[in-house]
Amino acid sequence: MIVGWRGGPFCGLAHATYIVVRNERAKLFGGSNVAAVIEKELLCKDFLTKSKKLLIDGKWVDAESGKTFETYNPATEEVLTRVAEGGKADVDKAVKAARKAFESGPWRKMSNAERAKLMFKLADSIEAHADELAQLETLDNGKPIKESRYVDVAQTIETFRYYGGWATKLEGETINANSDFFTYTLREPIGVVGQIIPWNFPMLMAAWKLGPALACGNTVILKPAEQTPLTALRIGELAMECGFPEGVINIITGFGADSAGSALANHMDVDKIAFTGEDKTGREILKASLGNLKRVSLELGGKAPNIVFADADIDAAVRGAITGIFFNQGQVCCAGSRLFLEKPIHDEFMSKLLERVGKMRQGQGMDEKTHIGPQVSKEQQERVLNYIDIAKKEGAKLECGGMAPEELGKGYFVKPTIFTGVNNDMRIAQEEVFGPVLAVIPFNNIEDVAEQANKTTFGLSGAVWTKDIKKAHRLAGKIKAGTVWVNCYNLLDPAIPFGGYKMSGYGRELGKHSIELYTNIKSVWVNLAE
Ligand code: ADP
């Protein structure tokens, strides 16, 4: 995942790499100028005006209760559309359909190559609807359209293609343990999989979940976040058009606790739950799994250390710090929310950082010039503003931002905010804010920073900026986190595993590691003895 544009503030990449990736991604959109397209026409207008139902057993149906809920544009606070509110009865129906599709439908009889072909077809269809999906994501989530287009949509396509490739590469092993027996392993799909996803990367999280599950031959019930249900529904429509058999992909929009989410997590006929979200919800999911001891994978929060040594390329590190905390309005589980600066460069770094942050344009995501959009909801905006108050009360020094921008009027915006003078024990340095709030902490040397960096309950990611290759590798080995970036930030790729240490969860998504999450291994013994 590449999160920088040339000359823009999110420029955490080596320039050459960035240009190659940007040009490749631009091709996805046929060189179209999205701003011009948006001025003429909202490509997702038709989708927004249609009623939004649940996808169960290949059919679009209302919730059993008949209930619906509103989804908002967080930049304008206006209602975008109403969506069916699925509950326990709908989850029961979807699980039944998924079980039937898994046990006796055409899906299990399909060859791996046919499954791969369907997944490639879906990737092609998403590519053909890329501009429309980018608009939909920006309207529902608030993120800048450039990010929706070049990160969310582009990575969604790449993820489906990557896992489409895996469908034909699933293998067991033969193990020559004893000459009297022929012993081998089969790699089999787990069965019916529930997938509960968050609102920060709605479409991409759907792809991270659906991609490996489908490649391995499972059937799925996907529960998008209530704040951002739209792109998952549109992908469901495209999947049906591509010919995925009924019951293979089911989508239940609705709420989490005491509703569709918990019904799915508790369900006795669901074989696995994959969850991405807050750590406290992760605990609820785990408790709910106890009934049938279903398998669970969790990708939870983070409080990543972004560490800059005095010998680093300071300008690159400044861009990396901005990418680290302000990309996606700070609503990123691997956000570099703790910036550790080696003492000799603290002041120089801060003045460059503040100058660059001062040039960031905040506004509606649909505006091509926007660098930072609104938080996803009023609740999120209030949570972030509350953490800003806490930081002030704890004695941190506010360097910029610290409030909602009055000049923007409506929308759930929070200005890019930076605190210096932060102590690693303060709440602002220990708790996940999930917003555009950076805590800057000075450090003395590698031992000091390694200890502070690891003094957190989380362990999703971290970064090191230095020109000293030995120091970089030494620290990469010391940081207790699932990903460490060296002289870059926020890079993700479908082939590279991603997941947490400590309270950031367990299980690795992406790469071949996701295949482990969605398959069972069976050992077969054949007696050859005379
Ligand atoms: P946030 O608090 O930032 O919205 P959550 O972890 O609560 O993040 O939400 C992530 C996903 O988990 C959403 O799809 C939400 O509906 C779902 N969810 C929330 N609570 C529960 C729960 N108790 N059981 C199952 N799913 C839940």
Boltz pocket constraint, residues with backbone or C-beta under 6 A from the ligand:
constraints:
  - pocket:
      binder: B
      contacts: [[A, 196], [A, 197], [A, 198], [A, 199], [A, 223], [A, 224], [A, 225], [A, 226], [A, 254], [A, 255], [A, 256], [A, 257], [A, 258], [A, 260], [A, 261], [A, 262], [A, 263], [A, 265], [A, 276], [A, 277], [A, 278], [A, 279], [A, 281], [A, 282], [A, 284], [A, 285]]
      max_distance: 6.0
